[in-house]
Amino acid sequence: MFRSVEIALASLYVVTTAVLVSGIYIAHHVLGIEQWGVIFLISLIFALIAGWILAKIAIKPLKEHFDHLEVFSKETLHELNLPINTITANVEMLRKTHTDEKSFKRLDRIGQAVGMLKERYNELDYLIKKQMARENIESFDLVDLLQERLVFLRGLYSNVIWEIALSSRMVSLDRIGMGKVIDNLVENGVKYSLSPAHIKITLHEDTLNICDQGIGMDEITLMRIYDSYFQNDTTIPGYGIGLGLVKRYCDRHHIGLHVSSQVGKGTCVKLELKKLT
């Protein structure tokens, strides 16, 4: 498919150039027009018409591909939602019929795994909507979102020492995307800390801080943290794309993003919300 697009675009360039040159030749030598301004204008009009037609032909297969991909993604999301809800419902029923401690532990593990699947589902749904530029902007108290994410994160990271200090702050943002920003920053803090990790989250007036006491970074590493696929420690599992996504979200929503770090002392990420209403 992409090969045909490349051929079509190359043809667009060649044909448009040929039409422009031919138009100048015909207007001057065949029609005998001596005014070069008129010659260029007529030639340009014909070249633009030919370019527009060829551009539509070139983009058509690409548009069809993305339309098909969008439909496939929506259908896949719908199919994923059904088994997740089925597992969740059955886990809740099993909790009522099983009373021994071993069964409860197993059901808790299943519940946590389903929770992670739900998060990935929501993330995929968010990424698809963002790609189609249909983010849902809403007004909410950031404290509510932080507390919601902390319920999930505490269940996921049971050995983390949490230090939380939050004060109310109303914002107008894409809620799901902001939740992903919080999750990513906390996960990075846990990932790059020795066990037990110590995570400090504070929200006061226009500033949200998410800090850890992990391995930290030097100045050279700090310069590369937003590069796609860059990882401070390649021995730690991950894809190295998280902070790049965080930065793009913050730039899009006019959130100031500042990262400070010291080797052996930890990293602190500050989000400035001054420009948000």
C-alpha positions as CSV (number, residue, x, y, z in Angstrom):
1,M,0.0,0.0,0.0
2,F,2.7,2.5,1.0
3,R,4.7,1.5,-2.1
4,S,1.8,2.6,-4.3
5,V,1.6,5.9,-2.4
6,E,5.3,6.5,-3.0
7,I,4.8,5.9,-6.7
8,A,1.8,8.2,-6.8
9,L,3.6,11.0,-5.1
10,A,6.6,10.7,-7.4
11,S,4.2,10.7,-10.3
12,L,2.5,13.8,-8.8
13,Y,5.9,15.7,-8.8
14,V,6.9,14.6,-12.3
15,V,3.5,15.3,-13.9
16,T,3.0,18.7,-12.2
17,T,6.5,19.8,-13.3
18,A,5.9,18.6,-16.8
19,V,2.5,20.4,-17.0
20,L,4.1,23.6,-15.8
21,V,6.9,23.5,-18.3
22,S,4.6,22.4,-21.1
23,G,2.2,25.2,-20.3
24,I,5.0,27.8,-20.5
25,Y,6.2,26.3,-23.8
26,I,2.7,26.2,-25.4
27,A,1.7,29.7,-24.2
28,H,4.9,31.3,-25.5
29,H,5.8,29.3,-28.6
30,V,2.4,28.0,-29.8
31,L,-0.1,30.7,-28.7
32,G,2.5,33.5,-29.1
33,I,1.8,35.1,-25.8
34,E,4.7,37.5,-24.9
35,Q,3.6,38.6,-21.4
36,W,5.5,36.3,-19.1
37,G,3.3,37.1,-16.2
38,V,0.3,35.8,-18.1
39,I,2.2,32.8,-19.2
40,F,3.2,31.8,-15.7
41,L,-0.3,32.4,-14.4
42,I,-1.9,30.2,-17.0
43,S,0.7,27.5,-16.5
44,L,0.4,27.6,-12.8
45,I,-3.4,27.2,-13.0
46,F,-3.0,24.1,-15.1
47,A,-0.3,22.7,-12.9
48,L,-2.4,23.2,-9.8
49,I,-5.4,21.5,-11.4
50,A,-3.2,18.5,-12.4
51,G,-1.6,18.4,-9.0
52,W,-4.9,18.5,-7.2
53,I,-6.2,15.5,-9.2
54,L,-3.0,13.5,-8.7
55,A,-2.9,14.3,-5.0
56,K,-6.4,12.9,-4.5
57,I,-5.3,9.8,-6.4
58,A,-2.2,9.5,-4.2
59,I,-3.9,10.0,-0.9
60,K,-6.9,7.7,-1.6
61,P,-5.2,4.4,-0.7
62,L,-3.7,5.9,2.4
63,K,-7.0,7.3,3.6
64,E,-8.7,3.9,2.9
65,H,-5.9,2.2,5.0
66,F,-6.4,4.5,8.0
67,D,-10.2,4.3,7.8
68,H,-9.9,0.5,7.8
69,L,-7.5,0.7,10.8
70,E,-9.9,3.0,12.7
71,V,-12.8,0.5,12.2
72,F,-10.6,-2.4,13.2
73,S,-9.4,-0.7,16.3
74,K,-12.9,0.2,17.4
75,E,-14.1,-3.4,16.8
76,T,-11.1,-4.8,18.7
77,L,-11.8,-2.5,21.7
78,H,-15.4,-3.6,21.8
79,E,-14.3,-7.3,21.7
80,L,-11.8,-6.7,24.5
81,N,-14.4,-5.0,26.7
82,L,-16.7,-8.0,26.8
83,P,-14.3,-10.6,28.3
84,I,-12.9,-8.1,30.8
85,N,-16.4,-7.4,32.1
86,T,-17.2,-11.1,32.1
87,I,-14.1,-12.0,34.2
88,T,-14.8,-9.1,36.6
89,A,-18.4,-10.3,37.2
90,N,-17.4,-13.9,37.7
91,V,-14.6,-12.9,40.2
92,E,-17.2,-11.0,42.2
93,M,-19.5,-14.0,42.2
94,L,-16.7,-16.4,43.3
95,R,-15.9,-14.1,46.2
96,K,-19.3,-14.7,47.6
97,T,-19.0,-18.5,47.4
98,H,-15.3,-18.9,48.5
99,T,-14.4,-18.1,52.1
100,D,-10.9,-19.7,52.5
101,E,-7.8,-17.4,52.5
102,K,-6.1,-19.1,49.6
103,S,-9.1,-18.6,47.3
104,F,-9.3,-15.0,48.3
105,K,-5.6,-14.4,47.5
106,R,-6.1,-16.1,44.1
107,L,-9.1,-14.0,43.4
108,D,-7.3,-10.8,44.4
109,R,-4.5,-11.6,42.0
110,I,-7.1,-12.2,39.2
111,G,-8.8,-9.0,40.1
112,Q,-5.5,-7.1,40.0
113,A,-4.7,-8.6,36.6
114,V,-8.1,-7.6,35.3
115,G,-7.5,-4.1,36.6
116,M,-4.3,-3.9,34.6
117,L,-6.1,-5.1,31.5
118,K,-8.8,-2.4,32.0
119,E,-6.0,0.2,32.3
120,R,-4.5,-1.0,29.0
121,Y,-7.9,-1.0,27.4
122,N,-8.5,2.6,28.6
123,E,-5.1,3.6,27.4
124,L,-5.6,2.1,23.9
125,D,-9.0,3.8,23.8
126,Y,-7.4,7.1,24.7
127,L,-4.6,6.8,22.2
128,I,-7.0,6.1,19.4
129,K,-9.2,9.0,20.3
130,K,-6.2,11.3,20.6
131,Q,-4.9,10.2,17.2
132,M,-8.3,11.2,15.8
133,A,-8.0,14.6,17.7
134,R,-11.2,13.9,19.7
135,E,-9.9,14.3,23.2
136,N,-12.7,14.9,25.8
137,I,-11.9,18.1,27.7
138,E,-13.8,18.4,31.0
139,S,-13.6,20.3,34.2
140,F,-12.7,18.3,37.4
141,D,-10.8,18.5,40.7
142,L,-7.3,17.2,40.1
143,V,-7.4,15.8,43.7
144,D,-10.3,13.4,42.7
145,L,-8.2,12.1,39.8
146,L,-5.1,11.7,41.9
147,Q,-7.0,9.8,44.6
148,E,-8.6,7.6,41.9
149,R,-5.2,6.7,40.4
150,L,-3.7,6.2,43.9
151,V,-6.3,3.5,44.6
152,F,-5.1,1.6,41.5
153,L,-1.4,2.3,42.0
154,R,-1.4,1.2,45.7
155,G,-3.0,-2.1,44.7
156,L,-0.4,-2.5,42.0
157,Y,2.6,-1.5,44.2
158,S,1.9,-2.8,47.6
159,N,5.5,-2.4,48.9
160,V,5.8,1.4,48.1
161,I,6.0,4.0,50.9
162,W,3.6,6.8,50.0
163,E,3.8,10.4,51.1
164,I,0.7,12.3,50.0
165,A,-0.3,15.9,50.5
166,L,-3.1,17.2,48.3
167,S,-5.1,20.4,48.1
168,S,-8.1,21.1,45.8
169,R,-7.3,22.4,42.3
170,M,-9.9,22.6,39.5
171,V,-8.6,22.0,36.0
172,S,-10.0,21.7,32.4
173,L,-8.2,18.8,30.8
174,D,-8.5,15.5,29.1
175,R,-9.1,13.4,32.2
176,I,-8.0,10.0,30.8
177,G,-4.8,11.5,29.4
178,M,-3.9,13.2,32.7
179,G,-4.5,9.9,34.4
180,K,-1.9,8.3,32.1
181,V,0.6,11.1,32.9
182,I,0.2,10.5,36.6
183,D,0.5,6.7,36.2
184,N,3.6,7.0,34.0
185,L,5.4,9.3,36.4
186,V,4.7,7.2,39.4
187,E,5.6,4.0,37.6
188,N,8.9,5.5,36.5
189,G,9.6,6.5,40.2
190,V,8.9,3.0,41.4
191,K,10.8,1.4,38.5
192,Y,14.0,3.4,39.2
193,S,14.0,3.0,43.0
194,L,15.3,0.3,45.2
195,S,12.7,-1.6,47.2
196,P,10.9,-0.3,49.1
197,A,10.3,2.6,46.8
198,H,9.4,6.0,48.4
199,I,7.0,8.1,46.3
200,K,6.0,11.6,47.4
201,I,3.1,13.3,45.7
202,T,2.1,16.9,46.5
203,L,-0.5,19.2,45.0
204,H,-0.5,22.8,46.2
205,E,-2.1,25.7,44.3
206,D,-0.7,25.6,40.8
207,T,2.0,22.9,41.2
208,L,1.9,19.1,41.2
209,N,5.1,17.3,42.3
210,I,5.8,13.6,41.9
211,C,9.1,12.7,43.4
212,D,11.1,9.5,44.3
213,Q,14.2,8.6,46.2
214,G,15.6,6.4,43.5
215,I,18.8,6.1,41.5
216,G,18.5,9.5,39.9
217,M,20.1,10.8,36.7
218,D,23.1,12.9,35.7
219,E,22.8,16.1,33.6
220,I,23.7,14.2,30.3
221,T,20.9,11.7,30.9
222,L,18.4,14.5,31.8
223,M,19.0,16.0,28.3
224,R,17.8,12.8,26.7
225,I,14.8,11.7,28.8
226,Y,12.3,12.8,26.2
227,D,13.9,10.9,23.3
228,S,11.8,8.1,22.1
229,Y,13.0,4.6,23.2
230,F,15.7,6.1,25.5
231,Q,16.1,4.3,28.8
232,N,18.3,5.4,31.7
233,D,18.9,1.8,32.7
234,T,18.5,-0.7,29.9
235,T,18.4,-3.6,32.4
236,I,15.0,-2.4,33.7
237,P,12.1,-3.6,31.7
238,G,10.3,-0.9,29.6
239,Y,10.0,0.7,26.2
240,G,11.4,4.2,26.9
241,I,8.4,6.0,25.4
242,G,6.6,7.2,28.5
243,L,8.2,10.6,29.2
244,G,7.9,11.5,25.5
245,L,4.2,10.9,25.7
246,V,4.0,12.9,29.0
247,K,5.8,15.8,27.4
248,R,3.6,15.8,24.3
249,Y,0.5,15.8,26.6
250,C,1.8,18.7,28.7
251,D,2.8,20.7,25.6
252,R,-0.6,20.2,24.1
253,H,-2.4,21.3,27.3
254,H,0.0,24.1,28.2
255,I,1.3,22.4,31.4
256,G,4.8,23.4,32.4
257,L,7.0,20.2,32.8
258,H,10.2,20.4,34.8
259,V,12.4,17.5,35.8
260,S,15.2,17.7,38.4
261,S,17.3,14.8,39.5
262,Q,20.5,13.9,41.3
263,V,22.4,10.7,41.0
264,G,21.8,8.5,44.1
265,K,19.2,10.9,45.5
266,G,16.2,10.6,43.2
267,T,14.1,12.5,40.7
268,C,11.3,15.1,41.0
269,V,8.9,16.0,38.3
270,K,7.0,19.3,38.6
271,L,3.9,20.1,36.6
272,E,2.9,23.7,36.6
273,L,-0.8,24.3,36.1
274,K,-0.8,28.1,36.0
275,K,-2.3,28.4,32.5
276,L,-5.2,26.0,33.3
277,T,-8.6,27.3,34.3
